[in-house]
Amino acid sequence: MCGQDRGAGRLGGTGNRRVEPDELAVHALTTAEALLVWGIRHWVSCLKARTDPVPLMTAGFGSGGVAQVVRPLESILVVTLDAATAPRDVRCTHCATVGDGERDLLAAVAFEQARRPADTLEKLREWLPAASARLAKELVAEIAEILQSHGLRVPLRREYDAGSLGGKYPDIRTAVPASLSVH
């Protein structure tokens, strides 16, 4: 699906365009980041296919010794699906770069592991209303702790402080209705 030029110029599609230097490449991810991105992409793929993502997620995260991450990760994704105030860019499993929605969740976990709870909540507020963001913050804290206790870190990256859409575009949350964007 990544090879198709679907949604070029819109939030949610990269099409065949050239990878920008500030995009986060999947091959550059740490183990913790790669597991989370895979889990997000798998969950969304199963949502679209109307299949249960949990068995394979449990096996995948279990191979890294962190099967306990599945429950809070799935809960965050359900909260996002139900309450997002901005579209979330979740890429297909074959994409070479990380979507904004994936990057933002990685950023929240990184901020939490770095003991920056205010930044965690601020990141979550970029796409969730206040009450949902507070709930998601507790789930992010749980994920961060589980990963940390197994020696898995989500590093702070400059891409995480760039804000929604890499800081290149104005805030479109009020102009674009929320949707789950997967290409």
C-alpha positions as CSV (number, residue, x, y, z in Angstrom):
1,M,0.0,0.0,0.0
2,C,2.9,2.4,0.6
3,G,3.7,2.4,-3.1
4,Q,0.4,3.9,-3.9
5,D,0.1,7.7,-4.1
6,R,-3.0,7.8,-2.0
7,G,-3.6,11.0,0.0
8,A,-0.4,12.8,-1.1
9,G,-0.7,16.3,0.4
10,R,-3.2,15.2,3.0
11,L,-2.7,14.0,6.5
12,G,-2.4,10.2,6.4
13,G,-0.6,9.4,3.2
14,T,3.0,9.5,2.0
15,G,2.4,8.0,-1.4
16,N,5.5,7.8,-3.6
17,R,7.0,11.1,-2.4
18,R,10.6,11.4,-1.3
19,V,11.3,10.8,2.4
20,E,12.0,14.1,4.1
21,P,15.1,14.4,6.3
22,D,13.1,15.0,9.5
23,E,11.0,11.9,9.1
24,L,11.8,9.0,11.4
25,A,12.9,5.9,9.6
26,V,11.7,2.5,10.9
27,H,15.2,1.0,10.5
28,A,16.5,3.7,12.9
29,L,14.2,2.6,15.7
30,T,15.3,1.0,19.0
31,T,13.8,-2.3,19.9
32,A,11.2,-0.7,22.2
33,E,10.2,1.8,19.5
34,A,10.0,-0.9,16.9
35,L,7.8,-3.1,19.1
36,L,5.4,-0.2,19.8
37,V,5.2,0.8,16.1
38,W,4.6,-2.8,15.1
39,G,1.9,-3.1,17.7
40,I,0.1,0.0,16.6
41,R,0.3,-1.0,13.0
42,H,-0.8,-4.5,13.6
43,W,-3.7,-3.3,15.8
44,V,-5.0,-0.9,13.1
45,S,-4.5,-3.5,10.4
46,C,-6.7,-5.9,12.4
47,L,-9.2,-3.2,13.1
48,K,-9.6,-2.7,9.3
49,A,-9.7,-6.5,8.7
50,R,-12.1,-7.0,11.6
51,T,-9.9,-9.6,13.3
52,D,-8.5,-9.9,16.8
53,P,-5.1,-8.3,17.2
54,V,-4.4,-9.5,20.7
55,P,-3.1,-13.1,20.1
56,L,-0.3,-12.0,17.7
57,M,0.4,-8.8,19.8
58,T,0.8,-10.9,22.9
59,A,3.2,-13.3,21.1
60,G,5.1,-10.4,19.5
61,F,5.5,-8.4,22.7
62,G,6.0,-11.7,24.6
63,S,9.1,-12.4,22.4
64,G,10.6,-9.2,23.9
65,G,9.5,-10.2,27.4
66,V,6.9,-7.4,27.6
67,A,3.6,-9.1,26.9
68,Q,2.1,-6.9,29.6
69,V,2.3,-3.9,27.3
70,V,-0.5,-5.3,25.1
71,R,-3.4,-4.3,27.4
72,P,-2.4,-0.7,28.0
73,L,-1.4,-0.2,24.3
74,E,-4.7,-1.6,23.1
75,S,-6.5,0.6,25.6
76,I,-4.7,3.8,24.3
77,L,-5.6,2.9,20.8
78,V,-9.2,2.3,21.7
79,V,-9.3,5.7,23.5
80,T,-7.7,7.3,20.4
81,L,-10.2,5.7,18.1
82,D,-13.1,6.8,20.2
83,A,-12.0,10.3,21.2
84,A,-9.3,11.7,18.8
85,T,-9.7,15.4,18.0
86,A,-7.2,15.2,15.2
87,P,-6.5,12.6,12.5
88,R,-3.8,10.0,13.4
89,D,-1.4,8.9,10.7
90,V,-0.7,5.2,11.2
91,R,1.2,3.7,8.4
92,C,1.0,0.2,6.9
93,T,3.3,-2.5,8.1
94,H,5.6,-2.1,5.0
95,C,6.2,1.7,5.3
96,A,9.8,2.7,5.9
97,T,8.9,5.8,7.9
98,V,7.0,6.4,11.1
99,G,3.6,8.2,10.8
100,D,2.8,11.2,13.0
101,G,0.3,9.2,15.1
102,E,2.9,6.6,15.7
103,R,5.6,9.1,16.5
104,D,3.4,11.0,18.9
105,L,2.7,7.9,20.9
106,L,6.5,7.1,20.9
107,A,7.1,10.6,22.1
108,A,4.6,10.2,25.0
109,V,6.4,7.0,26.2
110,A,9.8,8.7,25.8
111,F,8.7,11.7,27.9
112,E,7.3,9.4,30.5
113,Q,10.4,7.3,30.7
114,A,12.4,10.6,31.0
115,R,10.2,11.6,33.9
116,R,8.7,14.5,32.0
117,P,5.0,13.9,32.9
118,A,3.9,17.4,31.9
119,D,5.3,16.8,28.4
120,T,3.6,13.4,28.2
121,L,0.3,15.0,29.0
122,E,0.9,17.9,26.6
123,K,1.8,15.4,23.8
124,L,-1.4,13.4,24.4
125,R,-3.4,16.6,24.4
126,E,-2.3,17.2,20.8
127,W,-4.9,14.6,19.7
128,L,-7.1,13.8,22.8
129,P,-9.5,15.9,24.9
130,A,-8.4,16.5,28.5
131,A,-10.2,13.6,30.2
132,S,-9.1,11.1,27.6
133,A,-5.5,12.5,27.7
134,R,-5.4,12.0,31.5
135,L,-6.6,8.4,31.1
136,A,-4.1,7.8,28.3
137,K,-1.3,9.3,30.4
138,E,-1.8,6.6,33.0
139,L,-1.7,3.9,30.3
140,V,1.5,5.5,28.8
141,A,3.0,5.5,32.3
142,E,2.2,1.8,32.6
143,I,3.8,1.0,29.2
144,A,6.9,3.1,30.0
145,E,7.4,1.3,33.3
146,I,7.0,-2.2,31.8
147,L,9.5,-1.4,29.1
148,Q,11.9,0.3,31.5
149,S,11.8,-2.6,33.9
150,H,12.9,-4.9,31.0
151,G,15.7,-2.6,29.9
152,L,13.8,-1.2,26.9
153,R,14.0,2.5,26.4
154,V,12.3,4.8,24.0
155,P,14.9,7.6,23.6
156,L,14.0,11.3,23.5
157,R,14.4,12.4,19.9
158,R,14.3,15.8,18.3
159,E,11.4,14.6,16.2
160,Y,9.3,14.2,19.4
161,D,9.6,17.9,20.3
162,A,8.6,19.0,16.8
163,G,4.9,18.7,17.5
164,S,2.2,17.5,15.3
165,L,3.2,17.2,11.7
166,G,6.8,17.8,12.4
167,G,6.2,21.4,13.3
168,K,5.9,22.3,9.6
169,Y,2.2,23.0,9.4
170,P,-0.3,24.9,11.5
171,D,-2.6,23.1,13.9
172,I,-5.4,21.7,11.8
173,R,-7.3,20.0,14.7
174,T,-10.2,22.5,14.5
175,A,-10.4,22.3,10.7
176,V,-10.2,18.6,10.0
177,P,-12.6,16.1,11.5
178,A,-10.9,13.4,13.5
179,S,-10.5,10.1,11.8
180,L,-8.2,7.1,11.9
181,S,-6.0,7.5,8.9
182,V,-4.3,4.4,7.6
183,H,-2.9,4.1,4.1
